[in-house]
Amino acid sequence: MLRITDLLCGPVQGGHAPSKRADGTPQPSSAERPVVIWNLTQRCNLHCLHCYSQSQNRAYADELTTDEGKRLMTDLAAYKIPMVILSGGDPLFREDLYALAEYARDLGLRCALSTNGTLIDAAAAKRLRQIGITYVGVSLDGIGPVHDRFRGMDGSFALALQGLRHCRDEGMKVGIRTALCRRTLPDLPAMCDMAEQENVDRLYFAHLVYAGRGTGLVHDDLSAEEKRGALDYLIYRGVDLHRRGFKAEVTTGNNDADGVYLYLKMRDSAPTQAHTVFQTLQRRGGNSSGTTLGCIDSLGHVYADPFWRHYSFGNVRERSFGAIWEDTTDPIMRVLKDRRHALTGRCARCPYLELCGGNSRVRAEATTGDLWASDPACYLNDEELGISLNGKEDSRASTHVRVRG
């Protein structure tokens, strides 16, 4: 996640204080342990065009039981992860959601919720606050009918917005999550206006990743020019909101070229601030799949991130999450921990590789068949990156590890 507002204006007041355990001691940082997304269930009442889990509104067999979920929470707490994000499908379909989140809270494990919002009424919001949910991210992909068409259900926008309001009114931090693509791009200004009107804490715009049903949306991804325009607009809105004292932070995700673009944009006009941004991005290290971000699906399979459903490192029913996460005998996990020498093409030659980490491996494989090829969603050109091809292809291709046969 690229925190545009933080990088340009400093941390949003009250937005990012270090989290603490129940005993008041600081939680370990995400640099030490990954944030874990747990997809509690695959069931969902919507049919989103970009759904990486291809969820449907039906029961799925063999999902982790309540007891297995509690054991998982105990495992994650012992491993000292900084946060678990409860997701789906839609997590509200799990009747034991509240019991699991409450159990995590009692372990000192910080929990956030990622939801489509349609199932959150006033009573559900109150229960979520009572069990210690710290943040609720609600997916809103455009305004009104744009959202409804994108998510496959008439009236889903109104229900989602109402769910967000219920959570906000209960005093929880709330955010809007939006897929950044050609269908939603015209609604970018209206989304920012709505965030201000609804007094949300975060705006998160996620670039498309070609996984699950999203593999059919490659044509819907933004062009390089459109991505630049979107980033320019979000930079403007983030700074403007901050200057007017509005609390919301503007962020983007799923494309770490955004950070490089922001740095290059500032390098000549504000070199001192640009240097600070560079150092911050350097510490972050870019794409976090398999390092500071992990995912567990409803069956217990562990992935590098939510989009890696074609390759599991193991199952928490058989080994602890920590044992799976640190097992570098797995060839993919080993390379993800330090992928610099595996990447090929433009990524291998890019002088800003340490800032973006090579971006999305899932997008690279989906479009080229090669897990370590350059991510086609990088919208920065060779000239501005300072890449010189010299008429030759990069030769650092000996460490390829293929996922799909």
C-alpha positions as CSV (number, residue, x, y, z in Angstrom):
1,M,0.0,0.0,0.0
2,L,1.3,3.4,-1.0
3,R,0.3,6.0,1.6
4,I,0.2,9.1,-0.6
5,T,-1.0,11.5,2.1
6,D,1.6,10.3,4.6
7,L,4.4,10.6,2.1
8,L,3.5,14.1,1.0
9,C,2.0,15.6,4.1
10,G,3.1,13.5,7.1
11,P,1.0,10.9,9.0
12,V,-2.7,11.7,9.2
13,Q,-3.5,12.7,12.8
14,G,-4.6,9.6,14.7
15,G,-4.1,7.5,11.6
16,H,-1.1,5.4,12.3
17,A,-0.1,5.2,16.0
18,P,1.8,2.0,16.7
19,S,-0.7,-0.7,17.7
20,K,-0.4,-2.3,21.2
21,R,-1.2,-5.6,22.8
22,A,-3.8,-5.9,25.5
23,D,-1.0,-5.5,28.1
24,G,0.0,-2.1,26.6
25,T,3.3,-3.2,25.0
26,P,3.9,-2.3,21.4
27,Q,3.0,-4.8,18.7
28,P,5.9,-6.0,16.5
29,S,6.2,-4.0,13.2
30,S,5.1,-5.5,9.9
31,A,8.8,-5.5,8.9
32,E,9.3,-8.3,11.4
33,R,6.1,-10.4,10.7
34,P,3.6,-10.3,7.8
35,V,0.1,-8.8,7.9
36,V,-2.1,-11.8,7.3
37,I,-5.3,-11.8,5.3
38,W,-7.6,-14.6,6.3
39,N,-10.4,-15.4,3.9
40,L,-12.8,-16.9,6.5
41,T,-15.2,-18.1,3.8
42,Q,-15.5,-18.2,0.0
43,R,-19.2,-17.5,0.1
44,C,-20.4,-14.1,-1.1
45,N,-23.8,-12.6,-2.1
46,L,-22.2,-10.5,-4.9
47,H,-20.7,-11.6,-8.2
48,C,-17.8,-9.1,-8.7
49,L,-16.1,-8.9,-12.1
50,H,-12.6,-8.9,-10.5
51,C,-13.1,-11.4,-7.7
52,Y,-9.8,-13.3,-7.2
53,S,-11.5,-16.1,-5.3
54,Q,-14.4,-16.5,-7.8
55,S,-16.8,-16.5,-4.9
56,Q,-20.5,-17.5,-5.3
57,N,-23.5,-17.3,-3.0
58,R,-23.4,-20.9,-1.8
59,A,-22.0,-23.0,1.0
60,Y,-18.4,-24.3,0.5
61,A,-17.3,-27.6,2.0
62,D,-14.4,-28.2,4.3
63,E,-13.8,-24.6,5.4
64,L,-11.9,-24.2,8.7
65,T,-14.2,-24.9,11.7
66,T,-14.6,-22.6,14.6
67,D,-12.2,-24.6,16.7
68,E,-9.6,-24.7,13.8
69,G,-10.1,-21.0,13.5
70,K,-9.3,-20.4,17.1
71,R,-6.2,-22.6,16.9
72,L,-5.2,-20.5,13.9
73,M,-5.7,-17.3,15.9
74,T,-3.6,-18.7,18.7
75,D,-0.9,-19.6,16.2
76,L,-0.9,-16.2,14.6
77,A,-0.7,-14.4,17.9
78,A,2.2,-16.6,19.0
79,Y,4.0,-15.8,15.8
80,K,3.4,-12.1,16.7
81,I,1.9,-10.9,13.4
82,P,0.9,-7.2,13.6
83,M,-2.6,-7.6,12.2
84,V,-5.1,-10.2,10.7
85,I,-7.5,-8.9,8.1
86,L,-10.7,-10.9,8.2
87,S,-12.0,-11.2,4.6
88,G,-13.9,-13.5,2.3
89,G,-16.0,-14.0,0.2
90,D,-17.7,-11.9,2.7
91,P,-16.8,-12.6,6.3
92,L,-20.3,-11.7,7.6
93,F,-21.4,-15.0,6.2
94,R,-19.5,-16.8,8.9
95,E,-21.8,-17.0,12.0
96,D,-18.7,-17.5,14.2
97,L,-17.1,-14.3,12.9
98,Y,-17.8,-12.5,16.2
99,A,-16.6,-15.4,18.3
100,L,-13.4,-15.7,16.3
101,A,-12.6,-11.9,16.3
102,E,-13.4,-11.7,20.1
103,Y,-11.0,-14.7,20.7
104,A,-8.3,-12.9,18.7
105,R,-8.8,-9.7,20.7
106,D,-8.4,-11.6,23.9
107,L,-5.1,-12.9,22.6
108,G,-4.0,-9.3,21.9
109,L,-4.2,-9.9,18.2
110,R,-5.4,-6.8,16.2
111,C,-8.2,-7.5,13.7
112,A,-9.5,-5.5,10.8
113,L,-12.4,-6.3,8.5
114,S,-12.6,-6.3,4.7
115,T,-16.2,-6.6,3.5
116,N,-18.6,-5.7,0.7
117,G,-20.7,-4.0,3.4
118,T,-24.1,-5.2,2.3
119,L,-24.7,-7.4,5.3
120,I,-23.8,-4.9,8.0
121,D,-26.8,-3.5,9.7
122,A,-26.8,-1.4,12.9
123,A,-26.8,-4.4,15.1
124,A,-23.9,-6.0,13.2
125,A,-21.9,-2.8,13.4
126,K,-22.4,-2.6,17.2
127,R,-21.2,-6.2,17.6
128,L,-18.2,-5.6,15.5
129,R,-17.2,-2.6,17.7
130,Q,-17.8,-4.6,20.9
131,I,-15.5,-7.4,19.8
132,G,-12.6,-5.0,19.1
133,I,-12.6,-4.6,15.3
134,T,-10.3,-1.6,14.7
135,Y,-11.0,-0.9,11.1
136,V,-13.6,-1.8,8.5
137,G,-12.8,-1.5,4.8
138,V,-15.9,-1.4,2.6
139,S,-15.7,-2.0,-1.2
140,L,-17.3,0.7,-3.3
141,D,-16.4,0.5,-7.0
142,G,-17.9,3.7,-8.4
143,I,-21.1,5.5,-7.6
144,G,-24.6,3.9,-7.8
145,P,-25.2,1.9,-10.9
146,V,-21.5,1.8,-11.8
147,H,-20.8,-0.1,-8.6
148,D,-23.9,-2.3,-9.0
149,R,-22.9,-3.4,-12.4
150,F,-19.3,-4.1,-11.4
151,R,-20.5,-6.1,-8.4
152,G,-23.4,-7.9,-10.0
153,M,-26.3,-6.9,-7.8
154,D,-28.8,-4.1,-8.1
155,G,-29.0,-2.0,-4.9
156,S,-25.6,-3.2,-3.6
157,F,-24.1,0.3,-3.6
158,A,-26.8,1.7,-1.3
159,L,-26.5,-1.3,1.0
160,A,-22.7,-1.1,1.1
161,L,-22.8,2.7,1.8
162,Q,-25.3,2.1,4.6
163,G,-23.0,-0.6,6.1
164,L,-20.1,1.8,6.1
165,R,-22.2,4.5,7.8
166,H,-23.3,2.0,10.5
167,C,-19.6,1.2,11.3
168,R,-18.6,4.9,11.2
169,D,-21.4,5.8,13.6
170,E,-20.3,3.1,16.0
171,G,-16.9,4.9,16.2
172,M,-14.8,2.5,14.2
173,K,-12.3,3.7,11.6
174,V,-13.7,3.1,8.1
175,G,-12.3,3.1,4.6
176,I,-13.5,2.9,1.0
177,R,-11.8,0.3,-1.2
178,T,-12.1,0.9,-5.0
179,A,-10.8,-1.1,-8.0
180,L,-8.9,1.3,-10.2
181,C,-9.9,0.5,-13.8
182,R,-11.6,2.0,-16.8
183,R,-15.1,1.3,-15.5
184,T,-14.4,3.3,-12.3
185,L,-12.0,5.9,-13.5
186,P,-14.7,8.5,-14.5
187,D,-16.1,8.3,-10.9
188,L,-12.7,9.1,-9.2
189,P,-13.7,12.7,-8.3
190,A,-17.1,11.6,-7.1
191,M,-15.5,8.9,-4.9
192,C,-13.2,11.4,-3.3
193,D,-16.1,13.8,-2.8
194,M,-18.1,11.0,-1.2
195,A,-15.3,10.1,1.1
196,E,-15.2,13.6,2.4
197,Q,-18.9,13.8,2.8
198,E,-19.1,10.5,4.7
199,N,-16.1,11.4,6.9
200,V,-14.1,8.2,6.1
201,D,-10.6,7.6,7.4
202,R,-9.1,6.1,4.3
203,L,-9.5,6.0,0.5
204,Y,-7.8,2.9,-1.0
205,F,-7.6,2.6,-4.8
206,A,-6.4,-0.8,-5.9
207,H,-4.9,-1.5,-9.4
208,L,-6.3,-4.6,-11.1
209,V,-4.5,-7.9,-10.7
210,Y,-5.3,-10.5,-13.3
211,A,-6.4,-13.4,-11.0
212,G,-9.7,-15.3,-10.6
213,R,-12.5,-13.6,-12.5
214,G,-10.1,-10.7,-12.9
215,T,-8.2,-12.6,-15.6
216,G,-11.1,-11.5,-17.9
217,L,-10.4,-7.8,-17.2
218,V,-7.0,-7.3,-18.7
219,H,-8.6,-5.2,-21.4
220,D,-10.2,-3.1,-18.6
221,D,-6.9,-2.1,-17.0
222,L,-5.8,1.5,-17.3
223,S,-3.3,2.6,-20.0
224,A,0.0,4.1,-18.9
225,E,-1.4,7.6,-19.6
226,E,-4.6,6.8,-17.6
227,K,-2.6,5.5,-14.7
228,R,-0.5,8.7,-14.6
229,G,-3.6,10.8,-14.8
230,A,-5.3,8.9,-12.0
231,L,-2.2,9.2,-9.8
232,D,-1.8,12.9,-10.5
233,Y,-5.4,13.4,-9.4
234,L,-5.1,11.3,-6.3
235,I,-2.0,13.2,-5.3
236,Y,-3.8,16.5,-5.8
237,R,-6.8,15.3,-3.7
238,G,-4.7,13.9,-1.0
239,V,-2.8,17.1,-0.5
240,D,-5.9,19.2,-0.8
241,L,-7.8,17.2,1.8
242,H,-4.9,17.4,4.2
243,R,-4.5,21.2,3.8
244,R,-8.2,21.6,4.6
245,G,-7.9,19.6,7.8
246,F,-9.8,16.5,6.5
247,K,-8.6,13.3,8.2
248,A,-8.8,10.9,5.3
249,E,-5.6,9.4,3.9
250,V,-5.4,8.6,0.2
251,T,-3.7,5.4,-0.7
252,T,-3.1,3.1,-3.6
253,G,-2.3,-0.6,-3.9
254,N,-1.3,-3.5,-6.2
255,N,1.1,-1.4,-8.2
256,D,4.4,-0.4,-6.6
257,A,5.3,1.7,-9.6
258,D,3.1,4.3,-8.0
259,G,5.8,5.0,-5.4
260,V,8.5,5.4,-8.0
261,Y,6.2,7.7,-10.0
262,L,5.7,9.8,-7.0
263,Y,9.4,10.0,-6.2
264,L,10.3,10.9,-9.8
265,K,7.6,13.6,-9.9
266,M,9.1,15.2,-6.8
267,R,12.7,14.8,-7.5
268,D,13.3,18.1,-9.4
269,S,10.7,20.3,-7.8
270,A,11.2,19.2,-4.1
271,P,14.5,17.4,-3.9
272,T,14.7,17.4,-0.1
273,Q,11.2,16.0,0.4
274,A,11.9,13.6,-2.5
275,H,14.9,12.2,-0.7
276,T,12.8,11.5,2.3
277,V,10.2,9.8,0.1
278,F,12.9,7.7,-1.5
279,Q,14.2,6.6,1.9
280,T,10.7,5.7,3.1
281,L,10.0,3.6,-0.1
282,Q,13.4,2.0,0.2
283,R,12.7,0.8,3.8
284,R,9.3,-0.5,2.7
285,G,10.9,-2.4,-0.2
286,G,8.0,-2.5,-2.6
287,N,5.9,-5.5,-3.3
288,S,5.3,-7.4,-0.1
289,S,4.0,-10.7,-1.4
290,G,5.7,-13.5,0.6
291,T,7.5,-11.1,2.9
292,T,5.3,-8.6,4.9
293,L,2.0,-9.8,3.4
294,G,0.5,-13.3,3.5
295,C,-2.9,-14.9,3.0
296,I,-4.7,-17.9,4.3
297,D,-7.8,-19.1,2.5
298,S,-10.9,-20.7,4.0
299,L,-9.5,-24.2,3.7
300,G,-6.3,-23.3,5.5
301,H,-4.0,-22.9,2.5
302,V,-1.2,-20.3,2.8
303,Y,-0.4,-18.0,-0.1
304,A,2.0,-15.2,-0.8
305,D,-1.0,-12.8,-1.2
306,P,-4.7,-13.2,-1.9
307,F,-4.1,-13.4,-5.7
308,W,-1.8,-16.5,-5.6
309,R,-4.6,-19.1,-5.5
310,H,-2.7,-21.3,-8.0
311,Y,0.3,-21.9,-5.6
312,S,0.1,-22.8,-1.9
313,F,3.1,-23.0,0.4
314,G,1.3,-25.4,2.8
315,N,-1.8,-25.7,5.0
316,V,-2.2,-24.5,8.6
317,R,-4.1,-27.8,9.4
318,E,-0.8,-29.6,9.0
319,R,1.9,-27.0,10.1
320,S,2.0,-23.7,11.9
321,F,1.8,-20.6,9.9
322,G,5.2,-19.5,11.0
323,A,6.8,-22.8,10.0
324,I,5.2,-22.5,6.5
325,W,6.2,-18.9,6.2
326,E,9.8,-19.4,7.0
327,D,10.3,-22.6,5.0
328,T,12.6,-21.5,2.2
329,T,13.0,-25.1,1.0
330,D,10.0,-24.1,-1.1
331,P,11.6,-22.7,-4.3
332,I,9.0,-19.9,-4.7
333,M,9.1,-18.8,-1.1
334,R,12.9,-18.8,-1.2
335,V,13.0,-16.5,-4.3
336,L,10.2,-14.2,-3.0
337,K,12.3,-13.5,0.1
338,D,14.9,-12.0,-2.2
339,R,13.7,-11.8,-5.8
340,R,16.3,-9.4,-7.2
341,H,18.4,-12.0,-8.9
342,A,15.4,-13.9,-10.3
343,L,13.7,-11.0,-12.1
344,T,14.3,-10.5,-15.8
345,G,13.6,-7.9,-18.5
346,R,13.0,-4.3,-17.5
347,C,12.6,-5.1,-13.8
348,A,16.1,-6.6,-13.7
349,R,17.6,-3.5,-15.2
350,C,15.6,-0.9,-13.4
351,P,17.6,1.3,-11.0
352,Y,14.5,1.6,-8.8
353,L,13.9,-2.1,-8.2
354,E,14.6,-1.6,-4.5
355,L,11.6,0.8,-4.3
356,C,9.1,-1.4,-6.1
357,G,10.4,-5.0,-5.5
358,G,9.5,-6.0,-9.1
359,N,5.7,-5.3,-8.6
360,S,3.1,-8.1,-9.1
361,R,4.4,-11.5,-10.0
362,V,0.8,-12.7,-10.6
363,R,0.3,-10.1,-13.3
364,A,3.6,-11.0,-14.9
365,E,2.8,-14.7,-15.1
366,A,-0.8,-14.1,-16.2
367,T,0.4,-12.2,-19.3
368,T,3.7,-13.9,-20.1
369,G,3.6,-17.3,-18.6
370,D,6.8,-16.4,-16.7
371,L,6.6,-15.7,-13.0
372,W,9.7,-13.6,-13.0
373,A,9.2,-11.5,-16.1
374,S,8.5,-7.8,-15.9
375,D,5.1,-6.7,-14.7
376,P,3.2,-5.3,-17.7
377,A,1.3,-2.9,-15.4
378,C,4.4,-0.8,-14.8
379,Y,3.6,2.4,-16.6
380,L,7.0,4.1,-16.4
381,N,9.1,4.3,-19.5
382,D,12.7,3.4,-20.0
383,E,13.8,7.0,-20.4
384,E,12.5,8.3,-17.1
385,L,13.7,5.2,-15.3
386,G,17.2,5.6,-16.8
387,I,17.2,2.1,-18.3
388,S,19.5,1.5,-21.3
389,L,18.8,-1.7,-23.3
390,N,21.9,-1.4,-25.5
391,G,20.1,-3.6,-27.9
392,K,20.4,-6.7,-25.6
393,E,18.1,-8.6,-23.4
394,D,19.1,-9.1,-19.8
395,S,20.8,-12.4,-19.1
396,R,19.8,-12.9,-15.5
397,A,17.3,-15.6,-16.3
398,S,18.8,-18.6,-14.7
399,T,16.8,-18.6,-11.5
400,H,13.4,-19.1,-13.1
401,V,10.9,-21.1,-11.1
402,R,7.7,-21.9,-12.9
403,V,4.4,-22.3,-11.1
404,R,2.1,-23.5,-13.8
405,G,3.1,-26.6,-15.8
